[in-house]
């Protein structure tokens, strides 16, 4: 009896142990499944967060349309709104990763497919090569600077926000009342190519007036002769100018107003140069040709703006300095402006010159000293600006003078005697020194300036206007003081 009871007890104990083992295994299996599900959820959340981050970085203007359409198609497929063969969850995850990777790469990310599939591999940073257009020895324009013109301060700020995508940093913003606009100077990252960034801005916003901060050089070739060649009237016949209000502007280097030839002259100067100033040779020479004891118009009121500075061994200026000078001059009620300088065309400088022409101010500029095969020099090549080339005492064209359909007139510019920087004088050569002769005639003849020059010019070269001498060698005014 006792033996049977003991056997029954053992059987019951075995059954309980077996059921407990099954229950424990079931519990462990459920925990394993729950753990795997949790891991999968975490992975999907990470993938989702990563995708969202990329989309935020990509949600900016100018995104490629084809890329946008591809993303929209992916969203439709994943949401079931577009027909697609049934894919497993794993296949969809792989596809999403590929799409994210493609999206990043198309936006210039450093992530590559190889690195994306290799755990532990860190993306390498881009090598920031300095753009050749941003080198400090760039002769054409100030590197890493872009200029923008707006009609007022409010629009200038709006335009700045429009251009924020290009990582531009405002350097200065200034209103020019005489010119009627606001000029903003922006800095771009040194690693960016100035011309490429400008091209993108002009393509995206063609309605904005933007350009580089162009550099300009003096157009002189200092060497060696002038009034008799153009039949300039003697000084005593210009006594009527004592009671006349003739006002001329010039943009050049510093003028030494203490020079003996200029001591009796009425010259107002102002400097807009930022940096070391070069010797006052060029500016003083041009001023002495225009006015002073031996000048073309001894008693004229001259406003001289200094914009040139030294950069290494080069003497040059920028559009910003030229705009400062033009704004100052346009408030002076001028008859003419003398520009013995040149460079490449610039949209911002062009606006200022157009404003001067609209105000009925004559603008005369040097044609250039780069040779007959060289491209046109600006601002001489601008419509409405009088382009002046140089000839010698024998009326032969200066051998380094530019040629082209933009040339208007010729004047003495080879071995022209004028003041030097300090006390004496010497001979100068270059189209720079021909410009004052034309400027003086334009100032004297006022509204008929161009017609007077054209009708009295001595035809040189081919008959009529040609690409070397324009309409020919100018002549001085025959009756500067008409009888009353």
Buried (B, 14 or more C-beta within 10 A) or exposed (E): EEEEEEEEEEEEEEEEEEEEEEEEEEEEEEEEEEEEEEEEEEEEEEBEEBBEEBEEEBEEEEBEEEBEEBBEEBEEBBEEEEEEEEEEEEEEBEBBBEBBBBBBBBBEBEBBEEBBEEEEEEEEEEEEEBBEBBEEEBEBBBBBBBBBBBEEEEBBBEBBEBBEEBEBEBBEBBBBEBBBBBBBBBBBBEEBBBBEBBEBBBEBBEEBBBBBBBBBBBBBBBEBBBBEBBBBBEBEBBEEBEEBEBBBBBBBBBBBBEBBBBEEBBBBBEBBBEEEBBBBBBBBBBBBBBBBBBBBBBBBBBBBBBBBBBBEEBBBBBBBBBBBBBBBBBEBEBBBBBBBBBBBBBBBBBBBBBBBBEEEBBBBBBBBBBEEEBEBBBBBBBEEBBBBBBBBBEBEBBEBBBBBEBBBBBBBBBBBBBBBBEEEBBBBBBBBBBBBBBBBBBBBBEEEBBEBBBEBBBBBBEEEBBBBBBBBBBBBBEEBBEEE
